[in-house]
Amino acid sequence: MSTLATIECERLNASAETAVNPAVLNLPLGLLGFEAVKHYIVLQNPDEQPFMWLQMTEAPKQAFLIIPPSAVVPDYRPELGDDDVEFLRLESPNDAVIVNIVTLRTGSSSTVNLRGPIVFNRHTRIGKQVIPMNASRFALQHPLPALA
Amino acid sequence: MLILCRKINESIVIDGTITVKVLRIDGDQVRLGIQAPSDVPVHRHEVYEEIQRNNREAATHVRPDVPRLSPLLRPASTPIPASPPKPTTQTTEKPTPTSAAPANPASAAAPVTAAPCAI
């Protein structure tokens, strides 16, 4: 049985050959601090699961390491405001795919941002980095449960 | 910075499309209602800033090796819920967090098809 991360990857991408034919994801508002960049692709390497790379398809062509929150915390429930639900046209929780940005640092101090998740509508592939209504419950820099 | 003084229930309008209204003043706390088009993000400044900073630190031009995760914290059965759409009760007020509702337990086998979980 696939892990949840794999299932989400499959749903995010149009094709099974993710590295060869990745689907473009549209962030109309960009990411906070990178508002001008609207288009990304998700790159997956099976060896890197559950991590994925969110790669800008336009300048400055930077990438973000991302991870489904289920790989990091057991019960992640960001509460989306009405405006975010409306913006993403989420008709049910099933429409949403959530990933979180990982900050890699040397040593074992890498962290995950649980306070500002990226939420995608799995059907439209439109996403937004949201600040949930219960953002203060989540860590901006949650330690990544990495093996030493 | 443009400085304006407003009393309760008075508003300001930005760019003809964004309205900020003073709803309540409680001691040193001001409750503001913001009406803006849905493609205009509105955030508390300090949270916006810290996430922006975090994003900038996370952005990379290279793709280094990813860490190996501790397998104990990879529950494959837990879906990733997002809150279901909430009924809008006031159009001029940003929704305030509701009291916690019991979350539905995750279905062990179904990926992301669990019943809506609300907080």
Interface residues (C-beta under 8 A of the other chain):
Chain A: M1 S2 T3 L4 I7 E8 R11 P28 L29 L31 L32 G33 F34 E48 P50 F51 W53 P60 K61 Q62 A63 F64 L65 P68 P69 S70 A71 V72 V73 P74 D75 Y76 R77 P78 E79 L80 G81 D82 D83 V85 E86 F87 L90 E91 S92 P93 N94 D95 A96 V97 I98 I101 V102 T103 L104 S108 S110 N113 R115 G116 V119 K128 Q129 I131 M133 N134 A135 L140 Q141 L144 P145 A146 L147
Chain B: A36 S38 D39 P41 V42 H43 R44 V47 Y48 E50 I51 Q52 R53 N54 N55 R56 E57 A58 A59 T60 H61 R63 P64 V66 P67 R68 L69 S70 L72 L73 R74 P75 A76 S77 T78 P79 I80 P81 A82 S83 P84 P85 K86 T88 K94 P95 T96 P97 A103 A109 P111 V112 T113 A114 P116 C117 A118 I119
